[in-house]
Amino acid sequence: MGDLLLVRHGETEWSLSGQHTSWTDLPLTEHGEEQAKSLAPLLTGRTFALALASPLGRALRTAELAGLIGVLPDPDLHEWDYGGYEGITTATIHRTRPDWDLWTDGVPPGPEGHPGESPEEIGARADRVLARADGALTGDAGDVILVAHAHFLRVLTARRLGLPPAEGRLFQLATGTVSRLSTEHGRPVIAEWNRRP
Protein backbone atom coordinates (compact mmCIF):
# COMPACT_ATOMS: atom_id res chain seq x y z
CA MET A 1 0.00 0.00 0.00
CA GLY A 2 1.31 3.45 -0.94
CA ASP A 3 1.52 6.64 1.07
CA LEU A 4 -0.65 9.74 1.03
CA LEU A 5 1.39 12.85 0.21
CA LEU A 6 0.02 16.28 1.10
CA VAL A 7 1.34 19.41 -0.60
CA ARG A 8 0.37 22.84 0.65
CA HIS A 9 0.50 25.40 -2.14
CA GLY A 10 3.24 28.01 -2.23
CA GLU A 11 3.03 31.43 -0.65
CA THR A 12 0.47 34.04 -1.74
CA GLU A 13 0.20 37.67 -0.61
CA TRP A 14 -2.57 36.71 1.82
CA SER A 15 -0.85 33.63 3.23
CA LEU A 16 2.10 35.93 3.91
CA SER A 17 -0.09 38.55 5.64
CA GLY A 18 -2.20 35.97 7.51
CA GLN A 19 -5.48 36.86 5.77
CA HIS A 20 -8.02 34.04 5.55
CA THR A 21 -8.10 32.94 1.91
CA SER A 22 -10.65 30.50 0.58
CA TRP A 23 -12.41 31.44 -2.66
CA THR A 24 -10.28 34.52 -3.42
CA ASP A 25 -7.99 33.03 -6.04
CA LEU A 26 -4.72 34.84 -5.52
CA PRO A 27 -1.64 33.89 -7.54
CA LEU A 28 1.54 32.63 -5.96
CA THR A 29 4.10 35.26 -5.05
CA GLU A 30 7.53 35.04 -6.67
CA HIS A 31 8.71 33.31 -3.48
CA GLY A 32 5.68 31.00 -3.67
CA GLU A 33 6.65 29.99 -7.19
CA GLU A 34 10.18 29.23 -6.00
CA GLN A 35 8.78 27.19 -3.11
CA ALA A 36 6.67 25.15 -5.54
CA LYS A 37 9.60 24.51 -7.89
CA SER A 38 11.77 23.42 -4.97
CA LEU A 39 9.35 20.58 -4.16
CA ALA A 40 10.11 18.67 -7.38
CA PRO A 41 13.11 16.75 -5.96
CA LEU A 42 10.99 15.53 -3.04
CA LEU A 43 8.50 14.01 -5.49
CA THR A 44 10.90 12.62 -8.09
CA GLY A 45 11.05 8.84 -8.32
CA ARG A 46 7.58 8.28 -6.87
CA THR A 47 4.78 6.66 -8.81
CA PHE A 48 1.39 8.26 -8.25
CA ALA A 49 -1.72 6.14 -8.60
CA LEU A 50 -3.74 9.34 -8.23
CA ALA A 51 -2.87 13.05 -8.22
CA LEU A 52 -5.57 15.50 -7.14
CA ALA A 53 -5.52 19.25 -6.57
CA SER A 54 -7.85 21.95 -5.43
CA PRO A 55 -9.36 23.68 -8.48
CA LEU A 56 -7.96 27.03 -7.30
CA GLY A 57 -5.09 28.50 -9.30
CA ARG A 58 -2.60 28.62 -6.43
CA ALA A 59 -2.87 24.85 -5.93
CA LEU A 60 -2.87 23.97 -9.64
CA ARG A 61 0.14 26.24 -10.24
CA THR A 62 2.00 24.64 -7.34
CA ALA A 63 1.33 21.18 -8.80
CA GLU A 64 2.56 22.32 -12.21
CA LEU A 65 5.75 23.94 -10.88
CA ALA A 66 6.47 20.89 -8.71
CA GLY A 67 6.50 18.79 -11.89
CA LEU A 68 3.34 16.79 -11.29
CA ILE A 69 1.63 15.37 -14.38
CA GLY A 70 -1.95 14.20 -14.79
CA VAL A 71 -3.28 16.17 -11.82
CA LEU A 72 -7.06 16.16 -11.61
CA PRO A 73 -8.91 19.09 -10.03
CA ASP A 74 -11.21 18.00 -7.21
CA PRO A 75 -13.65 20.55 -5.72
CA ASP A 76 -13.63 18.66 -2.42
CA LEU A 77 -10.01 19.85 -1.95
CA HIS A 78 -11.12 23.51 -1.93
CA GLU A 79 -10.06 25.51 1.13
CA TRP A 80 -12.41 26.06 4.07
CA ASP A 81 -15.12 28.59 3.14
CA TYR A 82 -14.35 31.38 5.61
CA GLY A 83 -17.66 33.13 4.91
CA GLY A 84 -17.63 36.68 6.31
CA TYR A 85 -14.01 36.31 7.43
CA GLU A 86 -12.60 36.02 3.91
CA GLY A 87 -9.59 38.34 3.60
CA ILE A 88 -9.52 39.14 7.32
CA THR A 89 -6.71 38.23 9.72
CA THR A 90 -7.23 36.48 13.04
CA ALA A 91 -5.75 39.55 14.79
CA THR A 92 -8.47 41.75 13.24
CA ILE A 93 -11.22 39.30 14.23
CA HIS A 94 -9.89 39.24 17.80
CA ARG A 95 -10.47 43.00 18.11
CA THR A 96 -14.21 42.36 18.29
CA ARG A 97 -14.20 38.66 19.26
CA PRO A 98 -11.13 38.21 21.49
CA ASP A 99 -11.86 34.55 22.24
CA TRP A 100 -12.75 33.55 18.66
CA ASP A 101 -11.28 30.26 17.41
CA LEU A 102 -11.93 29.00 13.89
CA TRP A 103 -11.84 25.38 15.06
CA THR A 104 -14.59 25.76 17.64
CA ASP A 105 -16.54 28.90 16.70
CA GLY A 106 -16.75 28.67 12.91
CA VAL A 107 -17.36 31.73 10.77
CA PRO A 108 -20.26 34.08 10.03
CA PRO A 109 -21.95 33.89 6.62
CA GLY A 110 -20.29 35.82 3.83
CA PRO A 111 -21.59 37.10 0.49
CA GLU A 112 -24.05 35.07 -1.56
CA GLY A 113 -22.65 31.64 -2.34
CA HIS A 114 -20.25 31.72 0.62
CA PRO A 115 -22.18 30.75 3.74
CA GLY A 116 -19.06 29.63 5.58
CA GLU A 117 -18.30 26.09 6.73
CA SER A 118 -18.04 24.31 10.05
CA PRO A 119 -15.25 21.85 10.93
CA GLU A 120 -17.80 19.04 10.48
CA GLU A 121 -18.59 20.17 6.93
CA ILE A 122 -14.88 20.30 6.08
CA GLY A 123 -14.52 16.88 7.70
CA ALA A 124 -17.22 15.46 5.40
CA ARG A 125 -15.34 16.76 2.36
CA ALA A 126 -12.07 15.36 3.71
CA ASP A 127 -13.71 11.97 4.25
CA ARG A 128 -14.82 11.92 0.59
CA VAL A 129 -11.27 12.71 -0.55
CA LEU A 130 -9.86 10.01 1.71
CA ALA A 131 -12.33 7.45 0.34
CA ARG A 132 -11.21 8.32 -3.18
CA ALA A 133 -7.54 8.11 -2.14
CA ASP A 134 -8.08 4.75 -0.44
CA GLY A 135 -9.57 3.38 -3.65
CA ALA A 136 -6.35 4.31 -5.47
CA LEU A 137 -4.02 3.10 -2.68
CA THR A 138 -5.10 -0.53 -2.89
CA GLY A 139 -2.43 -2.84 -4.23
CA ASP A 140 0.91 -1.62 -5.50
CA ALA A 141 -0.22 1.13 -7.90
CA GLY A 142 1.77 3.80 -6.05
CA ASP A 143 1.16 6.76 -3.81
CA VAL A 144 -1.61 9.36 -3.84
CA ILE A 145 -0.75 13.06 -3.82
CA LEU A 146 -3.07 15.90 -2.84
CA VAL A 147 -2.21 19.56 -3.55
CA ALA A 148 -4.38 21.88 -1.54
CA HIS A 149 -4.64 24.36 1.33
CA ALA A 150 -3.54 24.55 4.96
CA HIS A 151 -6.78 24.34 6.92
CA PHE A 152 -8.32 21.74 4.61
CA LEU A 153 -5.22 19.51 4.72
CA ARG A 154 -5.05 19.85 8.50
CA VAL A 155 -8.65 18.61 8.79
CA LEU A 156 -7.91 15.80 6.33
CA THR A 157 -4.93 14.75 8.46
CA ALA A 158 -7.08 14.66 11.57
CA ARG A 159 -9.67 12.53 9.80
CA ARG A 160 -6.98 10.17 8.44
CA LEU A 161 -5.75 9.64 11.99
CA GLY A 162 -9.28 8.94 13.25
CA LEU A 163 -9.65 12.29 15.03
CA PRO A 164 -12.58 14.73 14.92
CA PRO A 165 -12.22 17.45 12.24
CA ALA A 166 -11.54 20.22 14.78
CA GLU A 167 -8.39 18.39 15.89
CA GLY A 168 -6.80 19.66 12.67
CA ARG A 169 -5.81 22.56 14.93
CA LEU A 170 -2.97 20.34 16.19
CA PHE A 171 -1.14 20.27 12.84
CA GLN A 172 0.55 23.50 11.75
CA LEU A 173 1.20 23.42 8.00
CA ALA A 174 3.60 25.80 6.23
CA THR A 175 3.39 26.98 2.62
CA GLY A 176 5.35 25.10 -0.01
CA THR A 177 5.79 21.90 1.97
CA VAL A 178 5.28 18.16 1.51
CA SER A 179 3.89 15.98 4.29
CA ARG A 180 3.47 12.21 4.20
CA LEU A 181 0.84 10.07 5.88
CA SER A 182 1.66 6.38 5.97
CA THR A 183 0.78 3.30 8.01
CA GLU A 184 2.53 1.40 10.76
CA HIS A 185 1.20 -1.97 11.93
CA GLY A 186 -1.96 -1.29 9.94
CA ARG A 187 -2.65 2.08 11.58
CA PRO A 188 -2.38 5.51 9.93
CA VAL A 189 0.59 7.61 11.09
CA ILE A 190 2.35 10.86 10.23
CA ALA A 191 5.60 9.79 8.58
CA GLU A 192 6.89 13.27 7.61
CA TRP A 193 5.53 16.76 8.20
CA ASN A 194 6.30 20.20 6.70
CA ARG A 195 9.20 18.88 4.67
CA ARG A 196 11.15 21.22 2.43
CA PRO A 197 14.27 20.46 0.39
C-alpha positions as CSV (number, residue, x, y, z in Angstrom):
1,M,0.0,0.0,0.0
2,G,1.3,3.4,-0.9
3,D,1.5,6.6,1.1
4,L,-0.7,9.7,1.0
5,L,1.4,12.8,0.2
6,L,0.0,16.3,1.1
7,V,1.3,19.4,-0.6
8,R,0.4,22.8,0.7
9,H,0.5,25.4,-2.1
10,G,3.2,28.0,-2.2
11,E,3.0,31.4,-0.6
12,T,0.5,34.0,-1.7
13,E,0.2,37.7,-0.6
14,W,-2.6,36.7,1.8
15,S,-0.9,33.6,3.2
16,L,2.1,35.9,3.9
17,S,-0.1,38.5,5.6
18,G,-2.2,36.0,7.5
19,Q,-5.5,36.9,5.8
20,H,-8.0,34.0,5.5
21,T,-8.1,32.9,1.9
22,S,-10.7,30.5,0.6
23,W,-12.4,31.4,-2.7
24,T,-10.3,34.5,-3.4
25,D,-8.0,33.0,-6.0
26,L,-4.7,34.8,-5.5
27,P,-1.6,33.9,-7.5
28,L,1.5,32.6,-6.0
29,T,4.1,35.3,-5.0
30,E,7.5,35.0,-6.7
31,H,8.7,33.3,-3.5
32,G,5.7,31.0,-3.7
33,E,6.7,30.0,-7.2
34,E,10.2,29.2,-6.0
35,Q,8.8,27.2,-3.1
36,A,6.7,25.2,-5.5
37,K,9.6,24.5,-7.9
38,S,11.8,23.4,-5.0
39,L,9.3,20.6,-4.2
40,A,10.1,18.7,-7.4
41,P,13.1,16.7,-6.0
42,L,11.0,15.5,-3.0
43,L,8.5,14.0,-5.5
44,T,10.9,12.6,-8.1
45,G,11.1,8.8,-8.3
46,R,7.6,8.3,-6.9
47,T,4.8,6.7,-8.8
48,F,1.4,8.3,-8.3
49,A,-1.7,6.1,-8.6
50,L,-3.7,9.3,-8.2
51,A,-2.9,13.0,-8.2
52,L,-5.6,15.5,-7.1
53,A,-5.5,19.3,-6.6
54,S,-7.9,21.9,-5.4
55,P,-9.4,23.7,-8.5
56,L,-8.0,27.0,-7.3
57,G,-5.1,28.5,-9.3
58,R,-2.6,28.6,-6.4
59,A,-2.9,24.9,-5.9
60,L,-2.9,24.0,-9.6
61,R,0.1,26.2,-10.2
62,T,2.0,24.6,-7.3
63,A,1.3,21.2,-8.8
64,E,2.6,22.3,-12.2
65,L,5.8,23.9,-10.9
66,A,6.5,20.9,-8.7
67,G,6.5,18.8,-11.9
68,L,3.3,16.8,-11.3
69,I,1.6,15.4,-14.4
70,G,-1.9,14.2,-14.8
71,V,-3.3,16.2,-11.8
72,L,-7.1,16.2,-11.6
73,P,-8.9,19.1,-10.0
74,D,-11.2,18.0,-7.2
75,P,-13.7,20.5,-5.7
76,D,-13.6,18.7,-2.4
77,L,-10.0,19.9,-2.0
78,H,-11.1,23.5,-1.9
79,E,-10.1,25.5,1.1
80,W,-12.4,26.1,4.1
81,D,-15.1,28.6,3.1
82,Y,-14.4,31.4,5.6
83,G,-17.7,33.1,4.9
84,G,-17.6,36.7,6.3
85,Y,-14.0,36.3,7.4
86,E,-12.6,36.0,3.9
87,G,-9.6,38.3,3.6
88,I,-9.5,39.1,7.3
89,T,-6.7,38.2,9.7
90,T,-7.2,36.5,13.0
91,A,-5.8,39.6,14.8
92,T,-8.5,41.7,13.2
93,I,-11.2,39.3,14.2
94,H,-9.9,39.2,17.8
95,R,-10.5,43.0,18.1
96,T,-14.2,42.4,18.3
97,R,-14.2,38.7,19.3
98,P,-11.1,38.2,21.5
99,D,-11.9,34.5,22.2
100,W,-12.7,33.5,18.7
101,D,-11.3,30.3,17.4
102,L,-11.9,29.0,13.9
103,W,-11.8,25.4,15.1
104,T,-14.6,25.8,17.6
105,D,-16.5,28.9,16.7
106,G,-16.8,28.7,12.9
107,V,-17.4,31.7,10.8
108,P,-20.3,34.1,10.0
109,P,-22.0,33.9,6.6
110,G,-20.3,35.8,3.8
111,P,-21.6,37.1,0.5
112,E,-24.1,35.1,-1.6
113,G,-22.7,31.6,-2.3
114,H,-20.3,31.7,0.6
115,P,-22.2,30.7,3.7
116,G,-19.1,29.6,5.6
117,E,-18.3,26.1,6.7
118,S,-18.0,24.3,10.0
119,P,-15.3,21.9,10.9
120,E,-17.8,19.0,10.5
121,E,-18.6,20.2,6.9
122,I,-14.9,20.3,6.1
123,G,-14.5,16.9,7.7
124,A,-17.2,15.5,5.4
125,R,-15.3,16.8,2.4
126,A,-12.1,15.4,3.7
127,D,-13.7,12.0,4.2
128,R,-14.8,11.9,0.6
129,V,-11.3,12.7,-0.6
130,L,-9.9,10.0,1.7
131,A,-12.3,7.4,0.3
132,R,-11.2,8.3,-3.2
133,A,-7.5,8.1,-2.1
134,D,-8.1,4.7,-0.4
135,G,-9.6,3.4,-3.6
136,A,-6.4,4.3,-5.5
137,L,-4.0,3.1,-2.7
138,T,-5.1,-0.5,-2.9
139,G,-2.4,-2.8,-4.2
140,D,0.9,-1.6,-5.5
141,A,-0.2,1.1,-7.9
142,G,1.8,3.8,-6.0
143,D,1.2,6.8,-3.8
144,V,-1.6,9.4,-3.8
145,I,-0.7,13.1,-3.8
146,L,-3.1,15.9,-2.8
147,V,-2.2,19.6,-3.6
148,A,-4.4,21.9,-1.5
149,H,-4.6,24.4,1.3
150,A,-3.5,24.6,5.0
151,H,-6.8,24.3,6.9
152,F,-8.3,21.7,4.6
153,L,-5.2,19.5,4.7
154,R,-5.1,19.9,8.5
155,V,-8.6,18.6,8.8
156,L,-7.9,15.8,6.3
157,T,-4.9,14.7,8.5
158,A,-7.1,14.7,11.6
159,R,-9.7,12.5,9.8
160,R,-7.0,10.2,8.4
161,L,-5.7,9.6,12.0
162,G,-9.3,8.9,13.2
163,L,-9.7,12.3,15.0
164,P,-12.6,14.7,14.9
165,P,-12.2,17.4,12.2
166,A,-11.5,20.2,14.8
167,E,-8.4,18.4,15.9
168,G,-6.8,19.7,12.7
169,R,-5.8,22.6,14.9
170,L,-3.0,20.3,16.2
171,F,-1.1,20.3,12.8
172,Q,0.6,23.5,11.7
173,L,1.2,23.4,8.0
174,A,3.6,25.8,6.2
175,T,3.4,27.0,2.6
176,G,5.4,25.1,0.0
177,T,5.8,21.9,2.0
178,V,5.3,18.2,1.5
179,S,3.9,16.0,4.3
180,R,3.5,12.2,4.2
181,L,0.8,10.1,5.9
182,S,1.7,6.4,6.0
183,T,0.8,3.3,8.0
184,E,2.5,1.4,10.8
185,H,1.2,-2.0,11.9
186,G,-2.0,-1.3,9.9
187,R,-2.7,2.1,11.6
188,P,-2.4,5.5,9.9
189,V,0.6,7.6,11.1
190,I,2.4,10.9,10.2
191,A,5.6,9.8,8.6
192,E,6.9,13.3,7.6
193,W,5.5,16.8,8.2
194,N,6.3,20.2,6.7
195,R,9.2,18.9,4.7
196,R,11.2,21.2,2.4
197,P,14.3,20.5,0.4
